[in-house]
Amino acid sequence: MRYVVYSLFILLITSLNVNGQNRTPLPHGMVFGNKPSTVSLMPASELESFMSKRTRTSAAIIGKVVKVTHEKGGWFTLDAGNGRTISARFRNYKVVLPSAIKGREVIISGIATKQFIADDQQQLAGDTVVGKKQHNVKTDPKRRLLFEVYGLMVNK
């Protein structure tokens, strides 16, 4: 009798341990940081054309998370279509973004910024040079957009 009770007890503990390892998927509407505004959403693929010549703009976009690079601080990349990506991070470093969000559609709001480089790779050179050798700051089409996220909400 004692062996039967012990074996049932061991079986119960192992079954609870196996069930404890199953992770529930992130629910629709889960918010990280501040709740993003859903008033004027645009797809992530249209963000660069929306910015046109502006270097910074605040926006609310919807897109699919390609990968979570750092969970602490909420660093991730968002698919921007045509093989381009948007590198995003949370403004608040205390936000912990789970890696299970990879492949999910999210709504994010924050500030989008274009990355700039100087034509001769001297980003920190002063503007003391005049004439032909003056630095022309331009955007590099191969560079990604940067997005400082205030809030993220899981959409699908």
C-alpha positions in Angstrom: 0.0 0.0 0.0 2.8 2.3 0.9 4.5 1.8 -2.5 1.2 2.6 -4.3 0.8 5.9 -2.4 4.4 6.9 -3.0 4.2 6.1 -6.7 1.0 8.1 -7.1 2.6 11.0 -5.2 5.7 10.9 -7.5 3.5 10.7 -10.6 1.5 13.7 -9.4 4.6 15.8 -8.8 6.1 14.9 -12.2 2.9 15.7 -14.0 2.6 19.1 -12.2 6.3 19.8 -13.1 5.7 19.1 -16.8 2.5 21.2 -16.9 4.4 24.0 -15.2 6.8 24.3 -18.1 4.1 25.1 -20.7 4.1 28.8 -21.5 0.9 30.5 -22.3 1.0 32.8 -25.4 0.9 36.5 -25.0 -2.7 37.6 -25.0 -4.1 40.1 -27.5 -4.0 43.6 -26.1 -1.1 43.1 -23.7 0.7 46.4 -23.1 4.4 47.2 -22.4 5.3 50.7 -21.3 2.5 53.2 -22.0 -0.6 52.3 -23.9 0.0 53.4 -27.6 -2.4 55.7 -29.4 -4.4 53.9 -32.1 -5.9 57.0 -33.6 -3.7 57.4 -36.7 -2.0 54.1 -37.2 0.2 53.5 -40.3 1.9 50.4 -41.5 5.6 50.2 -40.7 6.4 49.9 -44.5 5.0 53.5 -45.0 7.0 55.2 -42.2 10.0 56.2 -44.3 7.8 57.7 -47.0 5.8 59.5 -44.3 8.9 61.0 -42.9 10.2 62.2 -46.3 12.7 64.9 -45.6 12.1 65.1 -41.8 14.8 63.7 -39.6 12.5 63.0 -36.6 8.8 62.5 -36.3 6.4 61.1 -33.7 4.2 58.3 -35.0 2.1 55.3 -34.2 2.8 52.3 -36.4 1.7 48.7 -36.8 4.2 46.0 -37.8 5.5 42.5 -37.2 8.4 41.9 -34.7 11.3 40.2 -36.5 13.5 39.5 -33.4 14.0 40.6 -29.8 17.6 41.5 -29.5 17.6 42.4 -25.7 14.8 41.6 -23.4 15.9 44.0 -20.7 15.3 47.5 -22.1 13.0 46.2 -24.8 15.3 46.2 -27.9 13.8 44.6 -31.0 13.6 44.9 -34.8 10.4 45.5 -36.7 9.8 44.4 -40.3 9.5 47.5 -42.6 8.8 45.6 -45.9 11.1 45.2 -48.9 13.8 43.6 -46.8 14.2 46.7 -44.6 14.0 46.7 -40.8 13.3 49.3 -38.1 15.5 49.1 -35.1 13.4 49.9 -32.0 14.0 50.3 -28.3 12.0 51.4 -25.3 12.6 54.9 -23.9 12.1 53.4 -20.4 14.9 50.9 -19.8 12.9 49.1 -17.0 10.6 47.5 -19.6 11.3 43.8 -20.1 10.0 42.5 -23.4 9.6 38.7 -23.6 11.2 36.9 -26.5 7.8 35.2 -27.2 6.7 38.4 -28.9 8.8 37.4 -32.0 6.6 37.0 -35.0 3.7 38.8 -33.5 2.0 41.9 -34.9 2.3 44.9 -32.6 1.2 48.5 -32.4 4.0 50.9 -31.2 4.0 54.6 -30.6 7.1 56.9 -30.2 9.6 58.9 -32.1 11.1 57.7 -35.4 14.6 59.0 -36.3 16.7 58.6 -39.5 20.3 57.6 -39.0 22.8 60.1 -40.5 26.4 59.9 -41.5 28.8 62.5 -42.8 30.1 61.9 -46.3 33.7 61.5 -45.1 32.9 59.5 -42.0 33.6 62.4 -39.6 30.5 62.6 -37.6 32.1 64.6 -34.8 34.1 67.0 -37.0 33.2 70.6 -36.4 31.7 72.9 -39.0 35.0 74.9 -39.3 35.7 73.6 -42.9 34.4 75.9 -45.6 34.2 75.4 -49.4 34.6 72.1 -51.3 35.6 70.2 -48.2 32.6 71.2 -46.2 30.8 68.2 -44.7 27.6 67.2 -46.5 25.3 65.3 -44.1 23.2 62.8 -45.9 21.1 59.7 -45.2 22.5 56.4 -46.2 19.8 54.3 -47.8 21.3 51.1 -46.4 20.9 52.4 -42.8 17.9 51.5 -40.7 15.4 53.8 -39.1 15.6 54.1 -35.4 12.4 54.1 -33.3 12.3 55.2 -29.6 9.2 53.4 -28.3 7.0 54.9 -25.6 4.4 52.1 -25.7 3.8 48.7 -27.3 0.6 46.7 -27.5 0.3 43.2 -28.9 -2.2 43.2 -31.7 -2.3 39.7 -33.2 
